[in-house]
Amino acid sequence: MTATAGLMLAGCSDPEPKPTVTIPAASDGVTFVGPVDASTANIGLVTRNDRLAGFVCQDETASLRFDPVPIENGTAELTQDGTVVGTVSVADDVAVGTVDFGGSKHRFVTAPATGQAGVFRLAAENPDDAWDGWIVLNDGTYTGTSENKPSTGMPWVDPEVGP
């Protein structure tokens, strides 16, 4: 797993208790969440103003964050520090794509987050430190931090201002 060390987020695991924060509406954006095929990972994508960012969280060994990128003609490349790690097609009610992590390419299909579902983050105390994040699916299942009580985090709604 040393090859993925640069892609890891701090604290991604199966947390308790479940989040109680409802994601606020973003008038010009959509947050998409869904499972990643052939894995135990979830993916969360935040869109706004024709921009997209997000992350995949499986556990402490396979997580990656996507850079903010433009959505052009309904598609975007998912990048980590400028390296392409996947692609996504985005519509109003679905985002579908593939992502490379953990040494394999995985397909995903996401839906807009509803209710308490969404992409959440807990900012690091120091800007150079890793941040904690979690993804809550529409059915209430989630992956993310176990040390910082997920309900204390903030919904992530702007790809340009993120973890």
N, CA, C and O of each residue as an XYZ file, in Angstrom:
652
protein
N       0.800     -1.212      0.000
C       0.000      0.000      0.000
C       0.836      1.266      0.000
O       0.271      2.359      0.020
N       2.142      1.165     -0.021
C       2.942      2.379     -0.030
C       2.694      3.226     -1.253
O       2.902      4.438     -1.206
N       2.254      2.628     -2.350
C       1.981      3.398     -3.555
C       0.804      4.334     -3.363
O       0.726      5.361     -4.037
N      -0.120      4.010     -2.459
C      -1.282      4.864     -2.242
C      -1.130      5.769     -1.029
O      -2.072      6.480     -0.679
N       0.007      5.763     -0.390
C       0.178      6.552      0.824
C      -0.119      8.024      0.595
O      -0.685      8.670      1.476
N       0.241      8.574     -0.551
C      -0.012      9.978     -0.825
C      -1.475     10.280     -1.078
O      -1.859     11.449     -1.122
N      -2.298      9.265     -1.243
C      -3.706      9.458     -1.539
C      -4.587      9.325     -0.312
O      -5.804      9.483     -0.415
N      -4.020      9.046      0.826
C      -4.806      8.716      2.001
C      -5.296      9.953      2.736
O      -4.625     10.985      2.755
N      -6.461      9.840      3.334
C      -7.006     10.846      4.223
C      -6.866     10.317      5.636
O      -6.898      9.106      5.855
N      -6.716     11.195      6.573
C      -6.633     10.751      7.957
C      -7.998     10.309      8.437
O      -9.001     10.964      8.154
N      -8.045      9.210      9.156
C      -9.228      8.829      9.905
C     -10.375      8.239      9.141
O     -11.457      8.158      9.722
N     -10.263      7.814      7.898
C     -11.381      7.188      7.215
C     -11.555      5.776      7.740
O     -10.640      4.959      7.636
N     -12.705      5.481      8.297
C     -13.047      4.150      8.786
C     -14.552      4.090      8.971
O     -15.247      4.995      8.508
N     -15.080      3.083      9.615
C     -16.519      2.954      9.826
C     -16.878      3.584     11.164
O     -16.619      2.983     12.207
N     -17.472      4.788     11.165
C     -17.670      5.548     12.392
C     -18.954      5.216     13.139
O     -19.874      4.622     12.577
N     -19.009      5.597     14.387
C     -20.176      5.615     15.246
C     -20.108      6.910     16.032
O     -18.984      7.310     16.337
N     -21.128      7.589     16.383
C     -22.511      7.401     16.003
C     -22.807      7.985     14.631
O     -21.952      8.639     14.034
N     -24.026      7.748     14.124
C     -24.389      8.266     12.813
C     -24.540      9.788     12.859
O     -24.953     10.344     13.877
N     -24.203     10.459     11.752
C     -24.314     11.919     11.714
C     -25.757     12.377     11.884
O     -26.697     11.692     11.483
N     -25.909     13.554     12.490
C     -27.234     14.129     12.663
C     -27.343     15.491     11.991
O     -28.329     16.200     12.192
N     -26.352     15.863     11.202
C     -26.337     17.149     10.510
C     -26.994     16.990      9.145
O     -26.669     16.053      8.415
N     -27.901     17.875      8.790
C     -28.517     17.849      7.472
C     -27.744     18.780      6.551
O     -27.449     19.919      6.914
N     -27.419     18.299      5.366
C     -26.659     19.104      4.417
C     -27.524     20.257      3.919
O     -28.671     20.036      3.530
N     -27.000     21.485      3.923
C     -27.786     22.615      3.443
C     -27.914     22.592      1.925
O     -27.057     22.054      1.224
N     -28.983     23.177      1.435
C     -29.174     23.242     -0.011
C     -28.178     24.230     -0.615
O     -27.956     25.314     -0.075
N     -27.595     23.848     -1.718
C     -26.736     24.757     -2.479
C     -27.507     25.097     -3.742
O     -27.733     24.231     -4.587
N     -27.911     26.351     -3.874
C     -28.823     26.726     -4.943
C     -28.278     26.410     -6.330
O     -29.055     26.150     -7.249
N     -26.979     26.426     -6.497
C     -26.429     26.189     -7.822
C     -25.534     24.951     -7.854
O     -24.673     24.832     -8.726
N     -25.730     24.048     -6.927
C     -24.893     22.855     -6.894
C     -25.639     21.648     -6.384
O     -26.741     21.757     -5.846
N     -25.021     20.490     -6.563
C     -25.586     19.229     -6.100
C     -24.466     18.437     -5.454
O     -23.337     18.435     -5.945
N     -24.771     17.767     -4.360
C     -23.855     16.819     -3.750
C     -24.338     15.430     -4.121
O     -25.495     15.084     -3.880
N     -23.449     14.628     -4.710
C     -23.759     13.260     -5.119
C     -23.051     12.286     -4.192
O     -21.898     12.503     -3.820
N     -23.742     11.207     -3.816
C     -23.142     10.173     -2.980
C     -23.540      8.805     -3.512
O     -24.615      8.632     -4.087
N     -22.647      7.832     -3.308
C     -22.971      6.477     -3.727
C     -21.856      5.507     -3.393
O     -20.744      5.913     -3.055
N     -22.162      4.219     -3.489
C     -21.144      3.196     -3.265
C     -20.248      3.057     -4.488
O     -20.645      3.390     -5.604
N     -19.043      2.566     -4.265
C     -18.102      2.273     -5.341
C     -18.144      0.764     -5.562
O     -17.934     -0.008     -4.627
N     -18.421      0.337     -6.817
C     -18.547     -1.086     -7.137
C     -17.303     -1.872     -6.740
O     -16.191     -1.343     -6.729
N     -17.512     -3.139     -6.415
C     -16.438     -4.093     -6.110
C     -15.526     -3.604     -4.991
O     -14.323     -3.862     -5.007
N     -16.105     -2.894     -4.016
C     -15.337     -2.406     -2.879
C     -16.299     -2.129     -1.726
O     -17.514     -2.278     -1.862
N     -15.742     -1.731     -0.610
C     -16.558     -1.281      0.516
C     -16.499      0.240      0.646
O     -16.836      0.796      1.691
N     -16.068      0.901     -0.419
C     -15.890      2.353     -0.411
C     -17.163      3.081     -0.819
O     -18.032      2.534     -1.499
N     -17.244      4.327     -0.384
C     -18.260      5.270     -0.831
C     -17.543      6.404     -1.550
O     -16.370      6.679     -1.294
N     -18.268      7.058     -2.454
C     -17.744      8.235     -3.131
C     -18.710      9.389     -2.898
O     -19.927      9.207     -2.899
N     -18.155     10.572     -2.699
C     -18.940     11.782     -2.562
C     -18.391     12.837     -3.501
O     -17.186     13.085     -3.528
N     -19.268     13.457     -4.267
C     -18.880     14.489     -5.226
C     -19.679     15.751     -4.935
O     -20.896     15.692     -4.759
N     -19.011     16.874     -4.883
C     -19.637     18.160     -4.617
C     -19.526     18.982     -5.891
O     -18.423     19.192     -6.396
N     -20.660     19.455     -6.422
C     -20.646     20.272     -7.630
C     -21.239     21.645     -7.320
O     -22.146     21.789     -6.500
N     -20.697     22.634     -8.000
C     -21.211     23.994     -7.865
C     -20.536     24.850     -8.917
O     -19.327     24.746     -9.128
N     -21.310     25.695     -9.578
C     -20.775     26.622    -10.585
C     -19.912     25.910    -11.621
O     -18.824     26.380    -11.956
N     -20.398     24.771    -12.133
C     -19.673     23.990    -13.141
C     -18.290     23.555    -12.683
O     -17.368     23.445    -13.492
N     -18.145     23.306    -11.384
C     -16.909     22.779    -10.803
C     -17.278     21.546     -9.977
O     -18.419     21.392     -9.541
N     -16.298     20.680     -9.774
C     -16.529     19.437     -9.053
C     -15.294     19.099     -8.219
O     -14.163     19.317     -8.652
N     -15.524     18.566     -7.021
C     -14.465     18.017     -6.171
C     -15.111     16.926     -5.330
O     -16.324     16.731     -5.406
N     -14.341     16.223     -4.545
C     -14.900     15.193     -3.687
C     -13.841     14.239     -3.198
O     -12.647     14.532     -3.262
N     -14.286     13.083     -2.702
C     -13.347     12.071     -2.274
C     -13.991     10.704     -2.206
O     -15.214     10.569     -2.188
N     -13.137      9.688     -2.169
C     -13.521      8.297     -1.952
C     -13.023      7.937     -0.569
O     -11.895      8.271     -0.205
N     -13.849      7.261      0.201
C     -13.438      6.819      1.520
C     -13.847      5.361      1.687
O     -15.032      5.029      1.663
N     -12.856      4.499      1.854
C     -13.119      3.082      2.114
C     -12.772      2.767      3.555
O     -13.634      2.362      4.335
N     -11.537      2.949      3.901
C     -11.059      2.750      5.261
C      -9.739      3.481      5.381
O      -9.410      4.305      4.527
N      -8.995      3.202      6.399
C      -7.743      3.926      6.610
C      -6.686      3.621      5.556
O      -5.679      4.326      5.485
N      -6.886      2.585      4.730
C      -5.856      2.221      3.765
C      -6.170      2.609      2.334
O      -5.275      2.531      1.492
N      -7.383      3.019      2.007
C      -7.722      3.335      0.620
C      -8.690      4.503      0.556
O      -9.905      4.309      0.524
N      -8.163      5.689      0.538
C      -8.974      6.890      0.431
C      -8.231      7.900     -0.420
O      -7.002      7.958     -0.395
N      -8.976      8.698     -1.177
C      -8.338      9.762     -1.929
C      -9.274     10.933     -2.122
O     -10.496     10.794     -2.157
N      -8.658     12.084     -2.244
C      -9.391     13.328     -2.407
C      -9.196     13.818     -3.833
O      -8.100     13.721     -4.384
N     -10.261     14.344     -4.431
C     -10.198     14.869     -5.795
C     -10.010     16.382     -5.765
O     -10.630     17.085     -4.967
N      -9.142     16.866     -6.651
C      -8.935     18.300     -6.816
C     -10.203     18.941     -7.383
O     -10.970     18.266     -8.070
N     -10.442     20.237     -7.109
C     -11.510     20.949     -7.805
C     -11.179     21.020     -9.297
O     -10.085     21.441     -9.675
N     -12.131     20.605    -10.144
C     -11.927     20.596    -11.596
C     -13.179     21.125    -12.291
O     -14.264     21.108    -11.710
N     -13.037     21.594    -13.527
C     -14.219     22.052    -14.275
C     -15.051     20.880    -14.790
O     -14.522     19.819    -15.120
N     -16.352     21.095    -14.849
C     -17.264     20.170    -15.524
C     -17.514     20.775    -16.896
O     -18.073     21.866    -17.003
N     -17.104     20.074    -17.942
C     -17.258     20.580    -19.301
C     -18.084     19.598    -20.108
O     -17.744     18.419    -20.202
N     -19.179     20.092    -20.696
C     -20.093     19.250    -21.466
C     -20.561     18.039    -20.662
O     -20.714     16.948    -21.210
N     -20.787     18.234    -19.360
C     -21.320     17.174    -18.504
C     -20.304     16.149    -18.045
O     -20.684     15.149    -17.435
N     -19.008     16.364    -18.319
C     -17.999     15.403    -17.876
C     -16.850     16.120    -17.169
O     -16.622     17.314    -17.363
N     -16.137     15.354    -16.345
C     -14.966     15.886    -15.651
C     -13.974     14.761    -15.416
O     -14.351     13.599    -15.269
N     -12.709     15.124    -15.383
C     -11.678     14.182    -14.971
C     -11.514     14.320    -13.467
O     -11.457     15.432    -12.941
N     -11.437     13.192    -12.777
C     -11.158     13.194    -11.350
C      -9.642     13.172    -11.196
O      -8.978     12.269    -11.705
N      -9.093     14.162    -10.498
C      -7.646     14.238    -10.340
C      -7.261     14.315     -8.873
O      -8.002     14.852     -8.049
N      -6.097     13.775     -8.558
C      -5.482     13.870     -7.230
C      -4.135     14.531     -7.438
O      -3.256     13.949     -8.074
N      -3.958     15.713     -6.925
C      -2.714     16.473     -7.112
C      -2.317     16.551     -8.586
O      -1.143     16.425     -8.932
N      -3.316     16.762     -9.448
C      -3.079     16.922    -10.869
C      -2.984     15.635    -11.671
O      -2.935     15.693    -12.900
N      -2.957     14.480    -11.026
C      -2.894     13.191    -11.714
C      -4.305     12.647    -11.914
O      -5.073     12.567    -10.955
N      -4.657     12.273    -13.138
C      -5.996     11.742    -13.419
C      -6.145     10.372    -12.768
O      -5.351      9.462    -13.004
N      -7.192     10.247    -11.934
C      -7.481      8.982    -11.256
C      -8.878      8.459    -11.599
O      -9.315      7.448    -11.049
N      -9.573      9.145    -12.503
C     -10.903      8.692    -12.897
C     -11.601      9.712    -13.762
O     -11.062     10.777    -14.065
N     -12.825      9.361    -14.158
C     -13.670     10.255    -14.940
C     -15.098     10.152    -14.422
O     -15.470      9.161    -13.793
N     -15.893     11.181    -14.690
C     -17.285     11.183    -14.253
C     -18.127     11.948    -15.271
O     -17.694     12.958    -15.825
N     -19.338     11.443    -15.504
C     -20.362     12.139    -16.278
C     -21.421     12.604    -15.291
O     -21.908     11.820    -14.476
N     -21.776     13.887    -15.367
C     -22.666     14.488    -14.386
C     -23.932     14.984    -15.067
O     -23.870     15.672    -16.086
N     -25.088     14.628    -14.496
C     -26.391     15.151    -14.908
C     -27.076     15.680    -13.649
O     -26.501     15.627    -12.562
N     -28.293     16.187    -13.790
C     -28.997     16.726    -12.626
C     -29.276     15.662    -11.567
O     -29.246     15.958    -10.373
N     -29.548     14.423    -11.995
C     -29.992     13.397    -11.051
C     -29.058     12.205    -10.903
O     -29.413     11.232    -10.237
N     -27.865     12.256    -11.510
C     -26.936     11.141    -11.404
C     -25.535     11.587    -11.811
O     -25.366     12.459    -12.664
N     -24.542     10.975    -11.187
C     -23.147     11.134    -11.608
C     -22.577      9.717    -11.690
O     -22.620      8.964    -10.716
N     -22.045      9.364    -12.857
C     -21.574      8.007    -13.133
C     -20.139      8.089    -13.621
O     -19.791      8.978    -14.397
N     -19.297      7.152    -13.162
C     -17.927      7.186    -13.638
C     -17.104      6.017    -13.160
O     -17.626      5.000    -12.703
N     -15.792      6.189    -13.280
C     -14.833      5.204    -12.789
C     -13.755      5.942    -12.000
O     -13.468      7.113    -12.247
N     -13.167      5.221    -11.043
C     -12.094      5.775    -10.236
C     -11.081      4.679     -9.936
O     -11.448      3.539     -9.652
N      -9.805      5.037    -10.003
C      -8.715      4.120     -9.680
C      -8.282      4.348     -8.239
O      -7.881      5.453     -7.872
N      -8.364      3.300     -7.424
C      -7.799      3.367     -6.084
C      -7.562      1.951     -5.593
O      -8.200      1.005     -6.054
N      -6.661      1.821     -4.676
C      -6.348      0.503     -4.145
C      -5.809     -0.453     -5.198
O      -5.902     -1.670     -5.039
N      -5.242      0.095     -6.279
C      -4.666     -0.733     -7.325
C      -5.635     -1.245     -8.365
O      -5.253     -2.043     -9.220
N      -6.904     -0.798     -8.312
C      -7.912     -1.269     -9.274
C      -8.791     -0.120     -9.747
O      -8.925      0.898     -9.069
N      -9.386     -0.299    -10.918
C     -10.362      0.647    -11.454
C     -11.749      0.175    -11.000
O     -12.090     -0.998    -11.143
N     -12.542      1.104    -10.452
C     -13.875      0.796     -9.932
C     -14.914      1.712    -10.570
O     -14.649      2.894    -10.793
N     -16.089      1.173    -10.863
C     -17.206      1.942    -11.397
C     -18.043      2.454    -10.227
O     -18.084      1.832     -9.165
N     -18.701      3.577    -10.427
C     -19.629      4.087     -9.418
C     -20.824      4.746    -10.092
O     -20.722      5.271    -11.200
N     -21.947      4.707     -9.406
C     -23.170      5.401     -9.800
C     -23.663      6.110     -8.547
O     -23.892      5.468     -7.523
N     -23.828      7.416     -8.617
C     -24.243      8.190     -7.449
C     -25.584      8.868     -7.707
O     -26.031      8.995     -8.847
N     -26.207      9.296     -6.623
C     -27.469     10.037     -6.678
C     -27.301     11.299     -5.842
O     -26.415     11.366     -4.990
N     -28.150     12.304     -6.080
C     -28.089     13.489     -5.222
C     -28.340     13.106     -3.762
O     -29.207     12.285     -3.464
N     -27.577     13.707     -2.869
C     -27.751     13.462     -1.440
C     -29.082     14.048     -0.984
O     -29.460     15.151     -1.379
N     -29.784     13.293     -0.147
C     -31.059     13.752      0.404
C     -31.035     13.576      1.921
O     -30.279     12.761      2.449
N     -31.867     14.347      2.610
C     -31.962     14.219      4.065
C     -30.625     14.478      4.730
O     -30.023     15.536      4.539
N     -30.155     13.506      5.518
C     -28.894     13.659      6.244
C     -27.701     13.108      5.470
O     -26.589     13.065      5.998
N     -27.916     12.691      4.239
C     -26.812     12.196      3.417
C     -25.959     13.368      2.943
O     -26.431     14.503      2.882
N     -24.707     13.089      2.611
C     -23.853     14.132      2.078
C     -22.385     13.825      2.259
O     -21.997     12.719      2.637
N     -21.586     14.827      1.981
C     -20.145     14.763      2.123
C     -19.794     15.729      3.252
O     -20.139     16.910      3.203
N     -19.107     15.213      4.266
C     -18.815     16.000      5.448
C     -17.320     16.044      5.694
O     -16.583     15.151      5.277
N     -16.883     17.088      6.372
C     -15.471     17.207      6.703
C     -15.322     17.853      8.072
O     -16.181     18.606      8.530
N     -14.223     17.537      8.694
C     -13.839     18.162      9.947
C     -12.460     18.749      9.696
O     -11.492     18.014      9.505
N     -12.373     20.053      9.698
C     -11.129     20.726      9.350
C     -10.012     20.361     10.314
O     -10.246     20.133     11.501
N      -8.804     20.309      9.790
C      -7.628     20.064     10.615
C      -7.331     21.310     11.448
O      -7.650     22.427     11.042
N      -6.727     21.113     12.597
C      -6.374     22.255     13.440
C      -5.315     23.127     12.780
O      -5.343     24.351     12.906
N      -4.386     22.498     12.077
C      -3.335     23.224     11.363
C      -3.515     23.006      9.871
O      -3.796     21.880      9.461
N      -3.365     24.034      9.035
C      -3.591     23.901      7.596
C      -2.764     22.810      6.922
O      -3.201     22.253      5.915
N      -1.587     22.492      7.448
C      -0.739     21.468      6.838
C      -1.090     20.051      7.276
O      -0.555     19.087      6.730
N      -1.983     19.913      8.254
C      -2.375     18.590      8.745
C      -3.471     17.989      7.878
O      -4.189     18.708      7.182
N      -3.595     16.674      7.925
C      -4.677     15.991      7.207
C      -6.011     16.339      7.860
O      -6.075     16.613      9.059
N      -7.059     16.326      7.067
C      -8.393     16.567      7.585
C      -9.153     15.253      7.639
O      -8.788     14.295      6.957
N     -10.191     15.199      8.433
C     -11.050     14.027      8.531
C     -12.306     14.271      7.712
O     -12.810     15.393      7.662
N     -12.812     13.228      7.070
C     -14.025     13.367      6.289
C     -14.811     12.083      6.268
O     -14.279     11.020      6.589
N     -16.073     12.167      5.893
C     -16.919     11.001      5.795
C     -18.008     11.248      4.767
O     -18.347     12.389      4.452
N     -18.541     10.162      4.259
C     -19.579     10.197      3.240
C     -20.762      9.411      3.771
O     -20.626      8.249      4.152
N     -21.929     10.052      3.795
C     -23.158      9.402      4.251
C     -24.040      9.192      3.028
O     -24.380     10.146      2.327
N     -24.410      7.933      2.775
C     -25.279      7.611      1.641
C     -26.735      7.872      1.991
O     -27.080      8.046      3.159
N     -27.587      7.899      0.972
C     -29.009      8.171      1.179
C     -29.693      7.119      2.048
O     -30.708      7.414      2.678
N     -29.157      5.893      2.094
C     -29.751      4.854      2.946
C     -29.217      4.897      4.379
O     -29.585      4.051      5.194
N     -28.358      5.865      4.698
C     -27.834      6.036      6.047
C     -26.510      5.342      6.309
O     -25.892      5.591      7.344
N     -26.047      4.471      5.401
C     -24.744      3.852      5.593
C     -23.662      4.880      5.296
O     -23.881      5.831      4.546
N     -22.502      4.678      5.889
C     -21.463      5.676      5.703
C     -20.084      5.112      5.990
O     -19.928      4.071      6.629
N     -19.091      5.833      5.495
C     -17.697      5.584      5.812
C     -17.098      6.907      6.239
O     -17.507      7.968      5.768
N     -16.132      6.839      7.127
C     -15.497      8.074      7.540
C     -14.784      7.961      8.860
O     -14.434      6.871      9.311
N     -14.575      9.110      9.474
C     -13.792      9.201     10.694
C     -14.481      8.526     11.877
O     -15.704      8.582     12.003
N     -13.704      7.897     12.731
C     -14.282      7.291     13.928
C     -13.861      8.027     15.186
O     -14.430      7.806     16.255
N     -12.878      8.891     15.072
C     -12.347      9.547     16.261
C     -13.008     10.885     16.569
O     -12.969     11.330     17.717
N     -13.606     11.532     15.593
C     -14.075     12.898     15.801
C     -15.581     13.073     15.697
O     -16.056     14.146     15.326
N     -16.331     12.037     16.018
C     -17.792     12.101     16.041
C     -18.347     12.789     14.804
O     -18.451     14.016     14.780
N     -18.699     12.037     13.792
C     -19.130     12.622     12.514
C     -20.168     13.723     12.610
O     -20.186     14.615     11.762
N     -21.033     13.692     13.612
C     -22.071     14.714     13.695
C     -21.499     16.097     14.005
O     -22.235     17.082     13.952
N     -20.219     16.198     14.325
C     -19.631     17.503     14.625
C     -19.057     18.188     13.401
O     -18.635     19.340     13.500
N     -19.022     17.535     12.257
C     -18.426     18.104     11.058
C     -19.369     19.017     10.311
O     -20.543     19.151     10.658
N     -18.835     19.643      9.279
C     -19.613     20.548      8.447
C     -19.870     19.912      7.089
O     -18.969     19.294      6.522
N     -21.084     20.050      6.554
C     -21.325     19.582      5.188
C     -20.427     20.354      4.228
O     -20.215     21.556      4.389
N     -19.916     19.665      3.252
C     -19.041     20.272      2.251
C     -19.897     20.578      1.034
O     -20.383     19.646      0.395
N     -20.102     21.832      0.688
C     -20.995     22.202     -0.404
C     -20.341     23.016     -1.514
O     -20.997     23.329     -2.507
N     -19.074     23.365     -1.371
C     -18.411     24.178     -2.380
C     -17.072     23.539     -2.760
O     -16.170     23.474     -1.924
N     -16.922     23.067     -3.996
C     -15.684     22.400     -4.383
C     -14.446     23.286     -4.288
O     -13.333     22.777     -4.155
N     -14.624     24.596     -4.354
C     -13.479     25.508     -4.279
C     -13.026     25.772     -2.849
O     -11.893     26.201     -2.630
N     -13.891     25.523     -1.879
C     -13.561     25.714     -0.473
C     -13.746     24.367      0.190
O     -14.833     24.037      0.663
N     -12.687     23.601      0.220
C     -12.855     22.258      0.715
C     -11.764     21.826      1.630
O     -10.863     22.578      2.000
N     -11.887     20.578      1.978
C     -10.919     19.989      2.885
C      -9.513     20.067      2.332
O      -8.569     19.612      2.978
